Amino acid sequence: MLSYQELLILSPTVTELLGVKAMSSSVPDQAMRKEYDLAISFAGEDRDLARDVATQMTAHGYKVFFDEYERAALWGADLTAALGKIYMEASQYCLILVSENYAKKPWTNHERQFALSRALQERRPYILPLVLDDTRLEGLSPTVGYLDLRNSSLQEVYRLLYAKLGDPQSKLGEDRAKLTDSAKSAIRDVLAACYRRAVFTRFHAQLGDEAMFKSLAECRQNLQRLIMYVEPLENRRLIAGMIAELDLIERVGSEPFTWDYSGTAGTIDGAKLRVISSLGALARTIDTPLALPSSITEELFWSEEDANKPPEGHETWEGWIGQAGGFKG
């Protein structure tokens, strides 16, 4: 398969062939609109990457088919028929994460066959391959343009996806006063998922590091499931930022501990403060009576059960917190 960059060299009209109009938003004809802007087909081993893509695109207003978002709808359904419809009829584009594991799985083969059938029926690009290794997929033409994650950053992938998909099908710019009951309920679910001591307690105050990291990982996973239900787009972006901060905490937690100015404690507390700030902004959109601390609290917990309980400690700004990655507001 030729990479996107190689195709650019081969032909000056490649942007037309790929359906990308000079990297500007291309809005598909209304008659072509589908239920989903993008369906992601992937192997279970590549789920973390698929989740990152789904979260990023959803945060920017796109309707994405990602199986974790549709657990209720898929529960009890005939998956052969349901997935066939999604990959052959219901999506504007299909992103395939091409890997050795993908090529070996029966379910991904099923999804790919439907996607290929759709691609044959239409005179425009439908399958968007994102290559993770040297695997070649049966049925996918070697001349199809692709992106290789080994020499392209995720940010570049997102930039090209935005250009490829054009404007999101749903316009999520409603005024706060016009939030629907379901939109308000989704924000309440987000607040409930984050209302735990692991989020609000200063790193040096709590003694159960393992409990904290487990609780925060669960919080991140809950937010990744909830983000698609939140409106408007402004609020989705707040949640995407919170997910990024929680992911930062996980990555920092896997590294050797340091007390440096920008070390472990300061980085984690700074990330928590930014999450708390976003939670406050979300709470204000629905005028919730929930009493959210506006800064990090001082309390102790040892177990994951305690880490998941609501915060009860007093708020504090004294000491080194303001100089180690944290901020007020």
DAKA-V129661 format. One record per pair of residues at least 24 apart in sequence whose C-alpha atoms are under 8 Angstrom apart, sorted by the first residue. I is the first residue (numbers start at 1). J is the second residue. If there is no record, write none. Layout:
I:J
I:J
This chain:
1:136
1:141
1:142
1:143
1:144
1:145
1:146
2:142
2:143
2:144
2:145
2:146
3:145
3:146
3:147
3:148
4:145
4:146
4:147
7:145
17:124
17:125
18:124
18:125
18:145
19:124
19:125
19:164
20:163
20:164
21:163
23:160
23:163
23:164
24:163
24:166
25:162
25:163
25:164
25:165
25:166
25:167
26:163
26:164
26:165
26:166
26:167
27:165
27:166
27:167
28:166
32:92
33:92
33:169
34:89
34:90
34:91
34:92
35:63
35:90
35:91
35:92
36:62
36:63
36:64
36:65
36:90
36:91
36:92
37:62
37:63
37:64
37:91
37:92
37:93
37:165
37:168
37:169
38:62
38:63
38:64
38:65
38:91
38:92
38:93
38:94
38:95
39:64
39:65
39:66
39:86
39:87
39:91
39:92
39:93
39:94
39:95
40:64
40:65
40:66
40:94
40:95
40:96
40:97
41:94
41:95
41:96
41:97
41:108
41:111
41:112
42:96
42:97
42:98
42:102
42:108
43:97
43:99
43:101
43:102
43:105
43:108
45:101
46:97
50:97
51:224
53:158
55:224
55:227
55:228
55:240
56:158
56:240
57:158
58:227
58:228
58:236
59:227
59:228
59:233
59:236
59:237
59:239
59:240
60:168
60:233
60:236
60:237
61:168
61:170
61:171
61:172
61:233
61:236
62:168
62:169
62:170
63:168
63:169
63:170
63:228
68:225
69:225
69:226
69:228
80:110
83:111
84:110
84:111
84:114
87:111
87:112
87:114
87:115
87:118
88:114
88:115
88:117
88:118
89:118
92:126
92:165
93:126
93:127
93:128
93:165
94:126
94:127
94:128
95:127
95:128
95:129
95:130
96:127
96:128
96:129
96:130
97:129
97:130
97:131
97:132
98:129
98:130
98:131
98:132
98:133
98:135
98:136
98:137
99:131
99:132
99:133
99:134
99:135
100:133
100:134
100:135
103:135
103:137
116:140
172:231
172:232
172:233
173:232
173:233
173:234
174:232
176:232
176:285
176:286
179:231
179:232
183:229
183:230
183:231
184:286
186:226
186:229
186:230
187:230
187:282
187:283
187:286
188:283
188:288
189:226
190:222
190:223
190:226
191:279
191:282
191:283
193:219
193:222
193:223
194:219
195:292
195:308
195:309
195:310
195:311
196:307
196:308
196:309
196:310
196:311
197:301
197:306
197:307
197:308
197:309
197:310
197:311
197:312
198:307
198:308
199:272
199:275
199:276
200:272
200:273
200:276
200:293
200:295
200:296
200:297
200:311
201:296
201:297
201:298
201:299
201:300
201:311
201:313
202:269
202:296
202:297
202:298
202:299
203:265
203:268
203:269
204:265
205:298
205:299
205:300
206:298
206:299
206:300
206:301
206:302
207:300
207:301
207:302
208:301
208:302
208:303
209:302
210:304
211:302
211:303
211:304
211:307
212:304
212:307
213:249
213:250
213:253
214:304
215:304
215:307
215:308
216:246
217:246
217:247
217:250
220:246
220:247
235:282
238:278
238:282
239:278
241:275
242:274
242:275
242:278
245:271
245:272
245:274
245:275
246:271
246:272
261:323
261:324
261:325
262:324
262:325
263:324
265:324
266:321
266:323
266:324
266:325
266:326
267:324
267:325
267:326
269:296
269:321
269:324
269:325
269:326
270:324
270:325
270:326
270:327
271:325
271:326
272:296
273:326
273:327
274:326
277:329
294:329
295:328
